[in-house]
Amino acid sequence: MTSSVPKFTVWEQRVALTDLADQRSEFLATAAGAAFLEQLDLHIAPKLVGIARDPGGEWGYHLERDDVVHMIIVHLLTSLEENPDKAPVRYAAEAEDPWGYLWTCGRRWILAERGVRGRSLEFAELLPAPDVDDADHGLTPLDEVVRLTYEQLVPRIPKQYQAEVLSLLGWIAANPPQRLSYEGAEQADAHRYCPGLTLGQVVAVFNIARGGRPRNAETSLMGQYLLDAGFQPSSSPSHMRALIFFKNAFRAAEKGSRMLTDWN
């Protein structure tokens, strides 16, 4: 049912966003702030709730409209603390379609949240055993690195490949990279543990797990999670681009060869 509360005009949207940027939480306590929150609840949150829940219902998590509004406000205020001049609320206030810009930001935040919430590991037995020495050197345990990486990949791959991808991630975590010249041989060895994937899909998983050349460090999910278990790919443009590339490459390789002899 369509809301009876009129959508702010573009000018009203810009005024509200500018006031939020300038006054921050104090603005939210005013009548204008209450009207702004109502706009978020009625005209932005409903579609974001749908994205969070996922129409397929398999990998989403439950959110209500007020949860979404709260998430948006937290992100807007937090970014203002981190970078007052280049925060999303500043850009939204200057955008041609402020509400559209804000919706796009909200969608990105929702998808980032969906990547780390509500994931039941259906194939948990495929995770590598925890490394008891990890605590000594301050790195994230390998089983946790695999779990975190898998959580980012699983919504981007068809269900029939999920067990194979998790198995492959476990192999990659348990086998540190050798010289670059050995990479093809390593991928062929790894493929023996997940023969249900094509050669191109194996390469796609390797590239997102270890990073793609020449920017391995800037695109490796496993490398980043090894250093920081709390890492959010949404905070890194290079990792987000790598995830988009992974999704496209993995699906494009679906019809490729699964023959181990084709690695030669």
C-alpha positions as CSV (number, residue, x, y, z in Angstrom):
1,M,0.0,0.0,0.0
2,T,1.4,3.4,-0.9
3,S,2.2,5.7,1.9
4,S,0.0,8.8,2.5
5,V,3.0,10.8,3.7
6,P,4.4,12.7,0.7
7,K,7.9,12.1,-0.4
8,F,10.2,15.1,0.3
9,T,11.0,17.2,-2.7
10,V,14.6,17.2,-3.8
11,W,15.1,20.6,-2.1
12,E,13.6,19.2,1.2
13,Q,15.8,16.1,0.9
14,R,19.0,18.2,0.5
15,V,18.0,20.5,3.5
16,A,17.4,17.5,5.7
17,L,20.7,15.8,4.8
18,T,22.7,19.0,5.2
19,D,21.1,19.6,8.6
20,L,22.0,16.0,9.6
21,A,25.6,16.5,8.4
22,D,25.9,19.8,10.3
23,Q,24.0,19.1,13.5
24,R,24.3,15.3,13.6
25,S,22.4,13.6,16.4
26,E,21.0,16.9,17.6
27,F,19.1,17.2,14.3
28,L,17.4,13.9,14.9
29,A,15.9,15.2,18.2
30,T,14.1,18.0,16.3
31,A,10.7,17.9,14.5
32,A,12.6,18.1,11.2
33,G,14.7,15.2,12.3
34,A,11.6,13.1,13.1
35,A,10.2,13.9,9.7
36,F,13.5,12.8,8.1
37,L,13.4,9.5,10.0
38,E,9.8,9.0,8.8
39,Q,11.0,9.6,5.2
40,L,13.6,6.9,5.6
41,D,11.0,4.5,7.1
42,L,8.4,5.0,4.5
43,H,10.3,5.7,1.3
44,I,13.7,4.0,1.5
45,A,13.5,1.2,4.1
46,P,10.8,-1.1,2.6
47,K,12.8,-2.1,-0.5
48,L,16.0,-2.5,1.6
49,V,14.1,-4.9,3.9
50,G,13.3,-7.0,0.9
51,I,17.0,-7.1,-0.1
52,A,18.1,-8.1,3.4
53,R,15.5,-10.9,3.5
54,D,16.4,-12.1,0.0
55,P,13.4,-13.0,-2.2
56,G,14.7,-16.6,-2.3
57,G,14.6,-16.7,1.4
58,E,17.7,-18.9,1.6
59,W,20.6,-16.7,2.6
60,G,18.9,-13.5,3.8
61,Y,18.3,-12.5,7.4
62,H,15.3,-10.9,9.1
63,L,15.2,-7.1,9.4
64,E,12.3,-4.7,10.1
65,R,12.1,-1.2,8.7
66,D,13.2,0.4,11.9
67,D,16.3,-1.8,11.9
68,V,17.1,-0.5,8.4
69,V,16.6,3.1,9.4
70,H,18.8,2.6,12.4
71,M,21.5,1.0,10.2
72,I,21.4,4.0,7.8
73,I,21.7,6.5,10.6
74,V,24.5,4.7,12.2
75,H,26.5,4.5,8.9
76,L,25.8,8.2,8.2
77,L,26.9,9.4,11.6
78,T,29.9,7.1,11.9
79,S,31.2,8.2,8.5
80,L,30.8,11.8,9.6
81,E,33.1,11.0,12.6
82,E,35.6,9.3,10.3
83,N,35.7,11.8,7.5
84,P,33.4,14.9,7.9
85,D,34.1,16.4,4.5
86,K,33.7,13.3,2.4
87,A,31.0,11.4,4.3
88,P,28.1,9.8,2.2
89,V,25.6,12.2,3.7
90,R,27.6,15.2,2.2
91,Y,27.5,13.6,-1.2
92,A,23.9,12.6,-0.9
93,A,23.0,16.3,-0.1
94,E,24.6,17.4,-3.3
95,A,23.3,14.5,-5.5
96,E,20.8,15.1,-8.3
97,D,18.6,12.5,-6.6
98,P,19.5,12.6,-2.9
99,W,17.1,9.8,-1.8
100,G,18.3,7.6,-4.7
101,Y,21.9,8.1,-3.7
102,L,21.0,7.3,-0.1
103,W,19.1,4.2,-1.2
104,T,22.2,3.0,-3.2
105,C,24.4,3.5,-0.1
106,G,21.8,1.6,2.0
107,R,21.7,-1.3,-0.5
108,R,25.5,-1.6,-0.3
109,W,25.4,-1.6,3.5
110,I,22.7,-4.2,3.5
111,L,24.6,-6.5,1.1
112,A,27.7,-6.1,3.2
113,E,25.8,-7.0,6.3
114,R,24.2,-9.9,4.6
115,G,27.6,-11.2,3.7
116,V,28.5,-11.6,7.4
117,R,25.2,-12.3,9.1
118,G,22.9,-15.2,9.2
119,R,25.2,-17.7,7.5
120,S,24.7,-21.3,8.6
121,L,27.7,-23.3,7.5
122,E,25.9,-26.3,6.0
123,F,29.3,-27.9,5.1
124,A,31.2,-27.1,8.3
125,E,33.0,-30.5,8.3
126,L,34.9,-29.2,5.2
127,L,36.7,-26.5,7.2
128,P,40.3,-27.1,8.0
129,A,41.2,-27.9,11.6
130,P,42.1,-24.9,13.8
131,D,45.7,-24.0,14.0
132,V,46.6,-24.1,17.7
133,D,49.6,-21.9,17.1
134,D,47.6,-19.0,15.6
135,A,47.1,-17.3,18.9
136,D,50.9,-17.0,19.4
137,H,51.5,-14.9,16.3
138,G,48.3,-12.8,16.4
139,L,46.9,-14.0,13.1
140,T,43.3,-15.2,12.5
141,P,43.0,-19.0,12.8
142,L,42.8,-20.7,9.4
143,D,39.5,-22.2,10.0
144,E,38.1,-18.8,10.7
145,V,39.8,-17.3,7.7
146,V,38.1,-20.0,5.5
147,R,34.7,-19.4,7.2
148,L,34.9,-15.6,6.7
149,T,36.0,-15.9,3.1
150,Y,33.3,-18.5,2.3
151,E,30.6,-16.2,3.8
152,Q,31.5,-13.6,1.3
153,L,31.6,-16.0,-1.7
154,V,28.5,-18.1,-0.9
155,P,25.8,-15.6,-1.9
156,R,27.7,-15.0,-5.2
157,I,27.7,-18.7,-6.4
158,P,25.0,-21.2,-7.3
159,K,24.1,-23.6,-4.5
160,Q,25.3,-26.7,-6.3
161,Y,28.9,-25.4,-6.1
162,Q,29.0,-24.3,-2.5
163,A,30.4,-27.5,-1.0
164,E,33.1,-27.7,-3.7
165,V,34.1,-24.0,-3.1
166,L,34.3,-24.5,0.6
167,S,36.5,-27.6,0.1
168,L,38.7,-25.6,-2.3
169,L,39.1,-22.8,0.2
170,G,40.1,-25.3,2.8
171,W,42.8,-26.7,0.5
172,I,44.1,-23.2,-0.3
173,A,44.3,-22.3,3.4
174,A,46.2,-25.5,4.2
175,N,48.6,-25.1,1.3
176,P,50.5,-21.7,1.4
177,P,51.5,-20.4,-2.0
178,Q,54.8,-21.3,-3.5
179,R,56.6,-19.5,-6.3
180,L,54.3,-17.9,-8.9
181,S,55.7,-20.3,-11.5
182,Y,54.1,-23.1,-9.5
183,E,50.7,-21.5,-9.5
184,G,49.2,-23.6,-12.3
185,A,50.5,-26.9,-10.7
186,E,49.0,-25.8,-7.4
187,Q,45.6,-25.1,-9.0
188,A,45.7,-28.5,-10.7
189,D,46.5,-30.2,-7.4
190,A,43.7,-28.3,-5.7
191,H,41.2,-29.3,-8.4
192,R,41.6,-32.9,-7.5
193,Y,39.8,-32.0,-4.2
194,C,36.9,-30.4,-5.9
195,P,36.4,-32.1,-9.3
196,G,32.9,-30.7,-9.6
197,L,34.3,-27.3,-10.5
198,T,35.6,-26.3,-13.9
199,L,39.1,-25.1,-14.4
200,G,38.0,-21.5,-14.8
201,Q,36.0,-21.7,-11.6
202,V,39.0,-23.0,-9.7
203,V,41.1,-20.1,-11.0
204,A,38.3,-17.6,-10.0
205,V,38.4,-19.0,-6.4
206,F,42.2,-18.9,-6.3
207,N,42.2,-15.2,-7.5
208,I,39.7,-14.0,-4.9
209,A,41.2,-16.1,-2.1
210,R,44.9,-15.3,-2.7
211,G,44.4,-12.2,-4.8
212,G,44.8,-11.6,-8.5
213,R,48.0,-10.4,-10.0
214,P,49.5,-7.8,-10.0
215,R,47.5,-6.6,-7.0
216,N,47.4,-9.7,-4.9
217,A,47.6,-8.0,-1.5
218,E,44.9,-5.5,-2.4
219,T,42.4,-8.2,-3.7
220,S,43.1,-11.2,-1.5
221,L,40.2,-12.0,0.9
222,M,42.1,-14.7,2.8
223,G,45.1,-12.5,3.2
224,Q,43.0,-9.6,4.6
225,Y,41.1,-11.9,7.0
226,L,44.3,-13.5,8.2
227,L,45.4,-10.1,9.3
228,D,42.0,-8.8,10.5
229,A,39.1,-11.0,11.3
230,G,36.8,-7.9,11.5
231,F,37.6,-6.8,7.9
232,Q,34.6,-5.6,5.9
233,P,35.1,-5.8,2.1
234,S,32.6,-2.9,1.7
235,S,35.3,-0.7,3.2
236,S,37.8,-1.6,0.5
237,P,37.0,-0.6,-3.1
238,S,39.7,-3.0,-4.5
239,H,38.2,-6.0,-2.6
240,M,34.6,-5.1,-3.7
241,R,35.7,-4.9,-7.3
242,A,37.5,-8.2,-6.9
243,L,34.3,-9.8,-5.5
244,I,32.3,-8.5,-8.5
245,F,34.9,-9.8,-10.9
246,F,34.8,-13.2,-9.0
247,K,31.1,-13.5,-9.4
248,N,31.2,-12.8,-13.1
249,A,34.2,-15.0,-13.7
250,F,32.8,-17.9,-11.7
251,R,29.5,-17.9,-13.6
252,A,31.1,-17.4,-17.0
253,A,33.3,-20.4,-16.4
254,E,30.4,-22.7,-15.6
255,K,30.4,-24.4,-19.0
256,G,34.2,-24.9,-19.1
257,S,36.3,-28.1,-18.8
258,R,36.4,-30.2,-15.6
259,M,39.2,-32.5,-17.0
260,L,42.4,-32.5,-14.9
261,T,44.3,-33.3,-18.1
262,D,43.4,-29.8,-19.5
263,W,45.7,-28.2,-16.9
264,N,48.7,-29.3,-19.0
